Amino acid sequence: MAITPRLTLGHPVMNAPLSSHVVLPVEGMTCASCAGRIEGVLRRLPGVGEARVNLASERVRVRFDPGATDVRDLVLAIEGSGFDVPRSRTQLQLEGMTCGTCAQRIEVALRGEKGVTAARVDVAQELARISYLGEVTTPGRLIDAVRRAGFSAAVAAPHRPSVASASERPWALYAAIALTIPLVAPMLLWPLGIHWMLPGMFQLALATPVQFLLGARFYRAGFAALRARSGNMDLLVAIGTSAAYALSVAALLAHEPSPGVAPPSLYFEASAAVITLVMLGKAIEKRAKRGATSAVRSLLTLRPTRARVLVDGEGVDRDLEDIAPGDHVVVRPGERIPVDGVIVRGESDVDASLITGEGVPVARGPGDEVVGGSVNGSGQLHIATRRVGADALLAQIVAAIEGAQGSKAEVERYVDRISAVFVPAVVILAGMTFVVAWQLGLPISEATLRAVSVLVIACPCALGLATPAVRAVAMGIAAHRGIVIRDGDALERACRLHRVVFDKTGTLTRGSPRVEALATPEGRTATTEALEGDADDPLRRVLAFAAAAQAGSEHPLGQAMIRAAVAMGLERPDEGRGTASFARPPEHFQAEAGRGLRAVVAGVEVVVGSARLMGEHGIEVPVPLARASEAWANDGKTTAHVALDGTVQAAVALSDSARRGTARAVERLNALGVRVAMLTGDRQATAEAVAREVGIRDLRSEVLPVDKAEAVSRWAKNGPVAMVGDGINDAPALARADVGVAMGGGTDVAIQSADVVLLRPDPGGVADLIELSQATRRKIRQNLFWAFAYNVSGLPLAALGLLSPVFAGAAMALSSVSVVLNALSLRRFRFGRRRP
């Protein structure tokens, strides 16, 4: 009697002859109608016989026919109905890969495992990044899937440099070299006039351990590829060297030694030399690949593993894993800062150059944020911990880079398609070479050697490494420059950018505006210095209301009003508890994107924002204030109107200077052939003043957030567009652009919407990104050219008998090594070489 297996929570789905059960977690359900919607969507899928939602446990139980649908279809259906299915993620350190076809085979094996929703293999780092349903499968079953495909795997420790595997130990290579040298020595001595040859049985004794012991890995991997109905470099090497070895053994056994009879033609040196050269090439390649990813690994060494925590006033050393947010950490002069946090005591110069690329240490004191991995200067600091572990900036940088490296560029996907048919095509070509040579009357030994040379020289490894090796080096360079690439495809798209669009406040300008003056409806203007000296000025009351209303906003203009109110010693109107009370959000706070805000403070309705916002609420702006706003705008200042209970009481002038180096960044972008534009919600006159200062001719002003996204879409019709911003109102445009770039000091929403994050507050990072992207594209093209050139030129030469198997093996090993070394040469890249 057939027993239909059933899945209970935490156990994998098993194959069943008729049906399978699965229990999936679902997030986002709020009521019975949500449950009904999920059940209805699932029941409409082919093969689904039953779907029941348990609203209390937030899980859905599904019975389905695995021949008609699978778990991924169920997940997509649930997510398509507006709910989330939580995924687990893991990384597997792989062993045994030799080329791009190996990576494809592992991906296919992982994606065939029930519960896996995504799997990508990084050839350069030998890592598999997998997204899966924790209710359906486990890391152990993923490792088993990799092993069934013929490779070894282990769960990779998060954010730890990978260690050399047992297969990388050098003893096997040294033994192969020692056994092979006597076999190839006669060939090397021949040009010198020294004619010497080892007896056939000695050659057999030396070649056999190389072929079947030291070269056993090629047979194992080759047979695993055959079982998976695939092929790889190991299969080609195994077939080719076995043919040369078997031909030599047959000739040796058929030869009857007698005086005056020449010894047979043996090719043991070819089989042994090919295996040894391939092993040598892979060893050099592995070392070079570790160099390609060393930039990312070096980031991991920046953060200390222990920190000194204050406990009852005493410093206690603890492991970093034992530190929690809120703990106070003591950092002595010259030490690396172990956590992300805020300085609560002490002053010092902090060097964050290895993280942000900022070349000069910056003075930091109480209230300033610091990043783990930075170097403390000459002062002792007490730091209140904000973020630790995976939430720390350094860990997020490494995770972002690793995730971006795991993605595949379009050219890489094209190469994968070629590699999938490469090995079968080479085997067919080798067979045809043997048949044609034999039909032309060549001896079987010569025909076999030509076929062996064809098999050995063909190398899909170089093709598979051409792109990921370069991208790994490029992302490490970017990270040390303070450029975090969160989307690997963004690095490819950046070299094709037609236009770069900048937000103004906080992007082109410093984002730390200051209140310079306030004006009354009667036409009187008072500077902040004058207001500080006149405690009875009614404008102080207006500023206090405006600051209290802005306490719920992250906008730089609102923070400037709060800073001005604190500097004047103003008290919050509704409580009068001192300046610290401005940190408490007001009642009924509502932001009006791109225009301002409304709030209620001490029972007074406060509206702060642009003239447009006042018009939308039917509030008239007096003529004197309109004239003052126009004059301020012509000087590059921004104006905010403050209305209390429906009447405009004052206008506030705020100034924000351009970031240092902004004009230089615009010049560099123009020199790269990229058009530069500015989008801002500020007034036309203010925008024009800033644009003149930094050298931007194309600008759009008084633009709402949704209009920013539409503007980016219109510009994108003429070519790829990058959007650079830092605020919540920039998030739609960042998401819409071909390449979204967020300033590192911006809001979390902006950073999450972006493909690239600039840790340094410098618009010049955009020019750096484009230059690096262009250099990366050149290196990838060079690698692909040489990878194809080796095979296109080598295969005909081998088929015509112009390359011996030994030279073919050397050329094959050299192709992979040269591709990785060419990728490493990108380290010599220098930013800013193209002068405006």
C-alpha positions in Angstrom: 0.0 0.0 0.0 1.4 3.4 -1.0 1.7 5.8 1.8 1.4 9.5 1.0 4.0 11.4 3.0 2.8 14.4 4.8 4.8 17.5 5.8 4.6 18.8 9.3 6.2 22.0 10.4 10.0 22.0 10.2 10.2 18.9 8.0 11.1 18.9 4.3 8.6 18.1 1.5 9.0 14.6 0.3 8.2 13.3 -3.2 4.8 11.6 -3.3 3.2 9.5 -6.0 -0.1 11.4 -5.9 0.1 14.5 -3.8 2.2 16.5 -1.3 1.4 18.7 1.7 3.3 21.8 2.6 2.8 24.3 5.4 3.9 27.9 4.6 4.2 30.9 6.9 2.4 34.0 5.7 2.9 37.6 6.9 0.6 40.5 6.4 -2.8 38.9 7.2 -5.1 41.0 9.3 -8.6 39.4 9.1 -10.6 36.5 7.7 -11.0 38.2 4.3 -7.2 38.1 4.0 -7.3 34.3 4.7 -10.1 33.9 2.2 -8.2 35.8 -0.5 -5.1 33.6 0.0 -7.2 30.4 -0.1 -9.0 31.5 -3.3 -5.7 32.4 -5.1 -4.1 29.0 -4.2 -7.1 26.9 -5.2 -7.1 28.4 -8.6 -3.6 27.0 -9.3 -3.4 23.8 -11.3 -3.0 20.7 -9.1 -4.0 22.4 -5.8 -6.6 20.2 -4.1 -6.8 22.0 -0.7 -5.7 25.2 0.8 -6.5 26.1 4.4 -5.3 29.2 6.3 -4.8 29.3 10.0 -5.1 33.0 10.9 -3.9 32.5 14.4 -0.7 30.8 13.6 -0.3 32.8 10.3 0.2 29.6 8.2 -1.4 28.1 5.2 -1.6 24.3 4.6 -1.7 23.3 1.0 -2.2 19.9 -0.6 -1.1 19.8 -4.2 0.0 17.6 -7.1 3.8 18.1 -7.5 3.5 17.1 -11.1 1.3 20.1 -11.9 2.7 22.8 -9.6 5.5 23.2 -7.1 6.3 25.2 -3.9 7.7 28.1 -5.8 4.4 28.5 -7.7 2.6 28.6 -4.3 4.9 31.2 -2.9 4.5 33.4 -6.0 0.7 33.1 -5.8 0.7 34.2 -2.2 3.0 37.1 -2.8 1.0 38.1 -5.9 -2.1 38.5 -3.7 -0.3 41.1 -1.5 1.2 39.0 1.3 4.7 38.0 2.2 6.2 34.5 2.6 9.3 34.8 4.9 12.5 33.4 3.3 15.7 32.2 4.9 19.1 32.9 3.4 22.4 31.1 3.6 25.7 30.9 1.9 27.6 27.7 1.0 31.3 27.5 0.6 31.9 25.3 -2.4 34.7 23.0 -3.4 35.5 21.3 -6.6 34.4 23.9 -9.1 36.7 24.3 -12.1 34.6 26.3 -14.6 31.4 28.1 -15.4 29.6 24.9 -16.3 30.3 23.6 -12.8 28.6 26.7 -11.4 25.6 26.2 -13.7 25.3 22.6 -12.6 25.3 23.6 -8.9 22.7 26.3 -9.5 20.4 23.7 -11.3 20.9 21.2 -8.4 20.0 23.8 -5.8 17.0 25.2 -7.7 15.7 21.7 -8.1 15.6 21.3 -4.3 12.1 21.9 -3.0 11.7 25.1 -1.1 14.6 26.9 -2.9 13.4 30.2 -4.4 16.7 31.5 -5.7 20.3 30.2 -6.0 23.3 32.0 -7.5 26.9 30.7 -7.6 29.8 33.2 -7.5 32.7 31.5 -9.4 35.3 34.0 -8.2 34.5 33.5 -4.5 33.3 29.9 -4.8 30.2 30.8 -2.9 26.5 29.8 -3.4 24.0 32.3 -2.2 20.6 30.7 -1.6 17.2 32.0 -0.7 14.9 29.2 0.6 11.8 28.5 2.6 12.8 27.4 6.1 9.6 25.5 6.5 10.4 23.3 3.5 14.1 22.6 3.4 17.3 23.1 5.5 20.9 24.0 4.8 21.8 20.3 5.3 19.6 19.3 2.4 21.0 22.1 0.3 24.5 20.7 1.0 23.3 17.2 0.0 22.0 18.6 -3.3 25.4 20.1 -4.0 27.1 16.8 -3.2 24.7 14.9 -5.5 25.9 17.2 -8.2 29.4 16.1 -7.6 30.8 18.9 -5.4 31.6 19.6 -1.8 29.9 22.3 0.3 29.7 23.6 3.8 27.8 26.5 5.4 30.0 29.6 5.1 30.5 31.6 8.2 28.9 35.0 7.9 31.3 37.8 7.2 34.4 35.7 7.7 37.2 35.2 5.1 37.1 31.8 3.5 39.9 29.4 4.4 41.8 27.2 2.0 40.2 23.8 1.6 42.0 20.5 1.8 42.1 20.3 -2.0 44.2 23.4 -2.0 47.0 21.8 0.0 50.2 21.9 -2.1 51.5 18.4 -1.5 49.6 16.8 -4.4 50.9 19.5 -6.8 54.4 19.1 -5.6 54.2 15.3 -6.0 52.8 15.7 -9.5 55.6 18.0 -10.5 58.3 15.7 -9.1 56.9 12.7 -11.0 56.4 14.6 -14.2 59.8 16.3 -14.5 61.6 13.0 -15.5 59.0 12.3 -18.1 59.3 15.7 -19.9 63.0 16.1 -19.3 63.9 14.3 -22.6 61.7 16.6 -24.6 63.4 19.6 -22.9 66.9 18.3 -23.5 66.2 17.4 -27.2 66.9 20.9 -28.5 70.2 20.9 -26.7 71.4 17.8 -28.6 71.0 15.5 -25.7 69.1 12.4 -26.8 68.0 10.5 -23.7 64.8 8.5 -23.0 63.6 6.7 -19.9 62.7 3.0 -20.4 59.0 2.4 -21.0 58.3 0.6 -17.8 59.9 3.5 -15.8 57.6 5.9 -17.7 54.6 3.8 -16.8 55.6 3.7 -13.2 55.9 7.5 -13.0 52.8 8.3 -15.1 50.4 5.9 -13.4 50.2 7.6 -9.9 49.9 11.0 -11.6 47.1 9.7 -13.8 45.0 7.8 -11.3 46.0 9.0 -7.8 46.9 12.7 -8.1 44.5 13.1 -11.1 41.7 11.2 -9.4 39.8 14.5 -8.9 39.4 14.9 -12.6 37.7 11.5 -12.9 35.4 12.1 -9.9 34.3 15.5 -11.2 34.0 14.2 -14.8 31.8 11.3 -13.8 29.7 13.5 -11.6 29.2 15.8 -14.6 28.2 12.8 -16.7 25.7 11.6 -14.1 24.2 15.1 -14.2 24.1 14.9 -18.0 26.5 17.8 -18.3 30.1 18.4 -19.0 33.0 20.4 -17.6 36.7 21.0 -17.9 37.5 18.0 -15.7 35.6 15.7 -18.1 37.7 17.0 -21.0 41.0 16.5 -19.1 39.9 13.0 -17.9 39.0 11.9 -21.5 42.0 13.4 -23.1 44.7 12.2 -20.7 43.1 8.8 -20.4 43.3 8.4 -24.2 47.0 9.4 -24.2 47.8 7.1 -21.3 45.9 4.1 -22.8 47.6 4.7 -26.2 51.0 4.5 -24.5 50.1 1.4 -22.5 48.9 -0.3 -25.6 52.0 0.6 -27.5 54.2 -0.6 -24.6 52.4 -3.9 -24.3 52.5 -4.6 -28.0 56.3 -3.9 -28.2 58.6 -6.8 -28.0 62.0 -5.6 -27.0 64.8 -6.9 -29.2 68.2 -5.7 -30.3 68.1 -3.1 -33.1 64.4 -2.5 -32.8 63.4 1.1 -32.0 61.4 1.6 -28.8 57.7 2.4 -29.2 56.4 6.0 -29.3 55.0 6.6 -25.8 53.0 9.6 -24.7 53.1 9.2 -20.9 54.7 12.6 -20.7 51.7 14.1 -22.4 49.1 12.6 -20.0 51.2 13.4 -16.9 52.2 16.9 -18.0 48.6 17.9 -18.9 47.4 16.8 -15.4 50.3 18.6 -13.7 49.9 21.8 -15.7 46.2 21.9 -15.1 46.8 21.4 -11.3 49.4 24.1 -11.4 47.1 26.5 -13.3 44.3 25.9 -10.9 46.6 26.6 -7.9 47.7 29.9 -9.4 44.1 30.7 -10.4 42.9 30.1 -6.8 45.6 32.3 -5.4 44.8 35.0 -7.9 41.0 34.7 -7.2 41.7 35.2 -3.5 43.6 38.3 -4.5 40.6 39.5 -6.5 38.3 39.3 -3.4 41.0 40.5 -0.9 39.6 44.0 -0.9 36.3 42.8 0.5 38.0 40.5 3.0 40.3 43.4 4.1 37.2 45.3 5.2 36.4 42.5 7.6 39.7 43.0 9.4 38.9 46.6 10.2 36.6 46.0 13.1 38.1 44.7 16.4 36.8 41.5 17.8 36.8 42.8 21.4 35.8 46.1 23.1 36.1 47.7 26.5 32.6 48.2 28.0 31.8 50.4 31.0 30.2 48.3 33.8 29.6 50.1 37.1 32.1 52.7 36.0 34.8 50.1 35.3 36.1 49.0 31.8 35.5 45.3 31.1 36.8 43.6 28.0 34.1 41.7 26.1 33.7 40.0 22.8 32.0 42.1 20.2 29.1 39.5 20.0 28.3 40.2 23.7 27.8 44.0 23.2 24.3 45.3 22.9 22.8 48.6 21.8 23.0 51.1 24.6 26.2 49.8 26.1 28.9 52.4 26.6 32.3 51.6 25.1 35.6 53.2 25.9 38.1 53.7 23.1 41.6 54.8 24.0 43.9 56.9 21.7 45.1 55.0 18.6 42.6 52.2 18.9 40.0 51.2 16.3 36.4 52.0 17.2 34.6 48.7 17.6 30.9 49.7 17.3 28.7 52.2 15.5 27.5 54.8 18.0 27.4 58.3 19.3 30.1 60.0 21.3 28.9 60.9 24.8 32.2 62.0 26.3 35.6 63.1 24.9 36.9 64.7 21.8 39.3 63.4 19.2 40.1 63.3 15.5 38.6 60.2 13.9 40.1 58.6 10.7 37.4 56.7 8.7 39.4 56.7 5.5 39.4 52.9 5.1 35.6 52.9 5.2 34.4 56.1 3.7 37.5 57.0 1.6 37.7 60.3 3.5 41.4 61.2 3.3 41.6 63.5 6.3 40.7 62.7 10.0 37.7 64.7 11.2 37.2 66.2 14.6 34.5 64.5 16.6 32.9 65.3 19.9 29.8 64.7 22.1 26.8 64.1 19.9 28.7 63.1 16.8 28.2 59.7 15.2 31.2 57.4 14.6 31.5 54.2 12.6 33.0 50.9 13.7 36.4 50.3 12.1 37.4 54.0 12.2 40.7 54.8 14.0 40.6 57.0 17.1 43.1 59.8 17.3 44.7 61.3 20.3 41.7 61.6 22.7 39.8 59.0 24.7 36.2 58.5 23.7 33.1 57.2 25.5 30.7 55.9 22.8 27.1 54.9 23.3 26.5 51.8 21.1 23.8 52.2 18.4 24.4 49.3 16.0 26.2 46.0 16.4 26.5 42.8 14.5 24.8 42.6 11.1 23.2 46.0 11.7 26.6 47.8 11.8 27.6 49.8 8.8 30.7 47.8 8.1 28.7 44.5 8.1 26.1 46.1 5.9 28.8 47.2 3.4 30.2 43.7 3.2 26.8 42.1 2.9 25.8 44.6 0.1 29.1 43.9 -1.8 28.7 40.2 -1.5 25.1 40.3 -2.6 26.0 42.5 -5.6 28.9 40.1 -6.6 26.4 37.2 -6.5 24.2 38.9 -9.2 25.0 38.2 -12.8 25.5 40.8 -15.5 23.8 40.3 -18.9 27.1 39.4 -20.6 27.7 36.8 -17.9 24.3 35.2 -18.6 25.2 35.1 -22.3 28.5 33.4 -21.5 26.6 30.9 -19.3 24.5 29.9 -22.3 27.6 29.4 -24.4 29.3 27.4 -21.7 26.3 25.1 -21.4 26.9 23.8 -25.0 30.7 24.3 -25.0 31.9 20.9 -23.6 29.6 18.7 -25.7 30.6 20.6 -28.8 34.3 20.1 -27.9 33.8 16.4 -27.4 32.1 16.1 -30.8 34.9 18.2 -32.4 37.5 15.9 -30.9 35.7 12.8 -32.3 35.5 14.4 -35.7 39.2 15.3 -35.5 40.1 11.6 -34.8 37.9 10.3 -37.6 39.2 12.8 -40.2 42.8 12.3 -39.3 42.4 8.5 -39.5 40.6 8.7 -42.8 43.4 10.8 -44.2 45.8 8.0 -43.5 47.5 9.1 -40.4 48.4 6.5 -37.8 45.9 5.9 -35.0 48.5 7.3 -32.5 48.7 10.6 -34.4 44.9 10.8 -34.8 44.5 10.1 -31.1 47.0 12.8 -30.1 45.2 15.4 -32.2 41.9 14.5 -30.6 43.6 14.7 -27.2 45.0 18.1 -28.0 41.5 19.3 -29.0 40.0 18.1 -25.7 42.8 19.5 -23.6 43.1 23.0 -25.1 39.4 23.7 -24.9 38.8 25.7 -21.7 35.4 27.0 -20.5 37.1 28.1 -17.3 38.4 31.4 -18.7 35.0 32.2 -20.1 33.3 31.6 -16.7 35.9 33.7 -14.8 36.1 36.6 -17.3 33.3 38.7 -15.8 33.0 37.7 -12.0 36.7 38.1 -11.4 36.7 41.7 -12.7 33.6 42.6 -10.8 35.0 41.3 -7.6 38.1 43.5 -8.0 36.0 46.5 -9.0 33.6 46.3 -6.0 36.6 46.0 -3.6 38.1 49.2 -5.2 34.7 51.0 -4.9 34.3 49.9 -1.3 37.7 51.4 -0.3 36.7 54.6 -2.2 33.5 54.9 0.0 31.2 53.6 -2.8 29.0 50.7 -1.8 27.4 49.0 -4.8 24.2 47.3 -3.6 23.1 46.1 -7.1 25.8 44.4 -9.2 24.0 45.4 -12.4 24.4 49.0 -11.5 28.1 48.8 -12.0 27.5 47.6 -15.5 24.8 50.3 -16.3 26.9 53.2 -14.9 29.3 53.2 -17.9 26.4 53.9 -20.2 24.9 56.8 -18.4 23.6 59.6 -20.5 22.6 62.0 -17.7 23.1 62.4 -14.0 20.4 64.2 -12.1 21.2 65.8 -8.7 18.8 66.8 -5.9 19.8 70.1 -4.4 19.5 70.2 -0.6 21.7 67.7 1.1 23.2 66.5 -2.2 24.8 69.4 -4.0 24.6 71.5 -0.8 25.9 70.5 2.6 22.4 69.7 3.9 23.1 71.7 7.1 21.3 74.9 6.4 21.1 77.7 9.0 18.4 80.3 9.7 19.8 83.7 8.7 16.8 86.0 9.1 13.0 86.3 9.7 10.7 88.8 8.2 7.3 90.1 9.4 4.2 90.8 7.3 4.8 94.5 7.9 8.1 94.3 6.0 10.5 94.3 9.0 13.5 91.9 8.8 15.6 90.7 11.7 18.7 88.6 11.6 19.2 85.6 14.0 21.9 87.6 15.8 19.4 90.5 16.4 16.8 88.0 17.7 19.2 86.5 20.1 19.8 89.9 21.7 16.1 90.9 21.9 14.1 88.6 24.2 10.9 90.6 23.5 10.8 90.3 19.7 7.6 88.6 18.7 9.5 86.8 15.9 11.0 84.6 18.6 7.6 83.3 19.5 6.9 82.4 15.8 10.3 80.6 15.5 9.5 78.7 18.7 6.2 77.4 17.1 7.9 76.6 13.9 10.7 74.6 15.6 8.2 72.7 17.8 6.2 71.8 14.7 9.4 70.6 12.9 10.3 68.2 15.7 8.6 65.4 13.9 10.5 66.0 10.6 13.9 64.8 9.4 14.1 67.5 6.7 17.3 69.6 6.9 15.3 72.9 6.9 13.3 71.8 9.9 16.4 70.7 11.8 17.9 74.2 11.0 14.9 75.9 12.7 15.3 73.6 15.7 19.0 74.4 16.0 18.2 78.2 15.8 15.5 77.9 18.5 17.9 76.0 20.8 20.7 78.5 20.2 18.4 81.3 21.3 17.3 79.4 24.4 13.7 79.3 23.3 11.2 77.1 25.1 8.6 74.9 23.5 5.3 76.9 23.5 3.1 74.0 24.8 5.1 73.0 27.9 8.0 75.4 28.5 10.3 72.6 29.7 13.4 74.1 28.2 15.2 73.6 24.9 15.4 69.8 25.2 11.6 69.6 24.7 12.0 70.4 21.0 13.0 66.7 20.5 9.4 65.6 21.3 7.1 65.4 18.2 4.0 67.6 18.1 0.4 66.6 17.9 -1.2 65.8 14.6 2.0 66.0 12.6 1.5 65.7 8.8 4.2 66.1 6.2 3.3 67.6 2.9 5.9 66.0 0.6 8.0 68.6 -1.2 6.0 71.5 0.3 6.2 71.6 4.1 4.1 70.3 7.0 1.2 70.9 9.3 1.1 70.3 13.0 -0.7 71.3 16.2 1.4 72.9 19.0 -0.2 74.1 22.2 -3.6 74.0 20.5 -2.4 76.2 17.7 -2.4 74.9 14.1 1.0 75.5 12.6 1.7 75.4 8.9 5.3 75.7 7.8 6.4 75.5 4.1 6.4 77.1 0.7 4.0 79.6 -0.8 2.5 76.8 -2.8 1.5 75.0 0.5 0.0 78.2 1.8 -2.1 78.6 -1.3 -3.3 75.0 -1.1 -4.6 75.7 2.4 -6.2 79.0 1.4 -3.6 81.1 3.4 -2.7 84.4 1.8 1.0 85.4 1.8 1.3 89.2 2.4 3.0 91.2 -0.3 6.0 92.3 1.8 6.8 88.7 2.6 6.5 87.7 -1.0 9.0 90.5 -1.9 11.4 89.4 0.8 11.2 85.8 -0.4 12.0 86.9 -3.9 15.0 88.9 -2.8 16.3 86.0 -0.6 15.8 83.5 -3.5 17.9 85.7 -5.8 20.7 85.4 -3.2 20.4 81.6 -3.2 18.5 81.4 0.1 15.4 79.2 0.7 12.2 80.7 2.2 9.8 79.0 4.5 6.6 80.7 5.6 5.1 80.1 9.1 1.3 80.4 9.5 -0.4 80.2 12.9 -4.1 79.4 13.0 -4.5 80.3 9.3 -2.5 83.6 9.2 1.1 84.0 8.0 3.1 85.4 10.8 6.7 85.4 9.3 8.9 84.2 6.6 12.2 82.4 7.4 15.3 82.7 5.3 17.6 79.7 5.3 21.0 79.4 3.6 22.9 76.2 2.6 26.3 76.4 1.0 27.4 74.1 -1.8 29.4 71.0 -0.8 33.1 71.3 -1.3 34.2 69.8 -4.6 30.7 70.0 -6.1 31.8 72.2 -9.0 34.8 70.0 -9.6 32.5 66.9 -9.7 30.2 68.6 -12.3 33.3 69.4 -14.4 34.5 65.8 -14.3 31.0 64.5 -15.3 31.0 66.9 -18.3 34.4 65.7 -19.3 33.1 62.1 -19.2 30.4 63.1 -21.7 27.6 62.9 -19.2 25.0 65.6 -19.0 24.3 67.1 -15.5 20.9 68.3 -14.3 19.4 69.4 -11.0 15.9 68.6 -9.6 14.7 70.5 -6.6 11.5 71.5 -4.9 12.9 74.9 -4.2 12.0 78.1 -6.0 13.4 78.9 -9.4 15.6 81.8 -8.3 17.1 79.8 -5.4 17.8 76.9 -7.7 19.4 79.1 -10.3 21.7 80.7 -7.8 23.0 77.3 -6.6 23.2 76.0 -10.2 25.4 79.0 -11.2 27.7 78.3 -8.3 28.3 74.7 -9.2 28.2 75.0 -13.0 24.9 73.2 -13.8 22.9 74.6 -16.7 20.0 72.2 -16.9 17.6 72.5 -13.9 14.0 71.9 -12.9 12.7 73.7 -9.8 9.5 73.6 -7.6 9.2 69.9 -8.4 7.2 67.6 -6.2 8.5 64.1 -5.3 6.2 62.3 -7.7 7.1 64.9 -10.4 10.8 64.1 -9.8 10.2 60.5 -10.7 8.3 61.5 -13.8 11.1 63.9 -14.8 13.6 61.1 -14.5 11.4 58.9 -16.7 11.2 61.5 -19.4 15.0 62.0 -19.4 15.5 58.3 -19.6 13.9 58.2 -23.0 17.1 59.7 -24.4 19.4 57.4 -22.5 20.2 55.8 -19.1 19.8 58.2 -16.2 21.3 58.3 -12.7 19.5 60.0 -9.9 21.5 61.3 -6.9 19.6 62.2 -3.7 19.4 61.9 0.1 15.9 62.6 1.3 12.6 60.8 1.6 11.2 62.9 -1.3 14.0 61.6 -3.5 13.1 57.9 -3.0 10.6 57.6 -5.9 13.1 59.1 -8.3 15.9 56.9 -7.0 13.8 53.8 -7.6 12.8 55.0 -11.1 16.3 55.8 -12.3 18.5 53.4 -14.2 21.1 53.9 -11.4 19.9 55.3 -8.1 22.7 56.9 -6.0 22.1 57.8 -2.3 24.3 60.0 -0.2 25.4 58.0 2.8 24.2 60.7 5.3 20.7 60.6 3.8 17.5 59.0 5.1 17.1 55.2 5.4 14.3 55.3 2.8 16.6 57.0 0.2 19.4 54.5 0.9 17.1 51.5 0.6 15.7 52.8 -2.7 19.2 53.3 -4.2 21.5 50.9 -6.2 24.7 52.7 -5.0 25.5 54.5 -1.7 28.2 57.1 -1.4 29.6 56.9 2.2 31.4 60.2 1.6 29.2 63.3 1.3 30.9 64.2 -2.0 29.1 64.3 -5.4 32.4 63.5 -6.9 31.7 59.9 -6.0 29.3 59.7 -9.0 32.2 60.5 -11.4 34.3 57.9 -9.6 31.5 55.4 -10.1 31.3 56.1 -13.8 35.1 56.0 -14.3 35.3 52.7 -12.4 32.4 51.3 -14.4 34.1 52.2 -17.7 37.4 50.7 -16.6 35.5 47.5 -15.5 33.8 47.2 -18.8 37.1 47.5 -20.6 38.6 44.7 -18.5 35.6 42.5 -19.0 35.9 43.0 -22.8 39.6 42.2 -22.7 39.0 39.0 -20.7 36.2 37.8 -23.0 38.4 38.6 -26.0 41.3 36.5 -24.7 39.1 33.7 -23.4 37.5 33.4 -26.9 40.8 33.9 -28.6 42.4 31.0 -26.8 39.7 28.6 -27.9 39.1 30.1 -31.4 42.8 30.0 -32.3 43.8 26.9 -30.2 41.2 24.5 -31.4 42.1 24.6 -35.1 45.8 24.4 -34.3 45.2 21.3 -32.1 43.0 19.7 -34.8 45.7 20.2 -37.4 48.3 18.6 -35.2 50.3 21.8 -34.7 50.0 21.6 -30.9 51.1 18.7 -28.9 48.9 17.7 -25.8 51.6 19.1 -23.5 51.5 22.6 -25.1 47.7 22.4 -25.3 47.5 21.7 -21.6 49.9 24.6 -20.9 47.8 26.9 -23.0 44.6 25.8 -21.3 46.0 26.4 -17.9 47.5 29.8 -19.0 44.1 31.0 -20.3 42.4 30.9 -16.9 45.4 32.3 -15.1 45.8 35.2 -17.6 42.1 36.1 -17.3 42.3 36.4 -13.5 45.6 38.2 -13.6 44.1 40.7 -16.1 41.3 41.2 -13.6 43.8 41.9 -10.8 45.5 44.5 -13.0 42.4 46.6 -12.4 43.9 47.4 -9.0 46.2 49.8 -10.7 43.2 51.9 -11.7 43.4 55.5 -10.5 40.4 57.9 -10.3 40.3 61.2 -11.9 42.8 60.6 -14.7 40.6 62.2 -17.3 41.0 65.9 -16.7 38.2 68.4 -17.6 
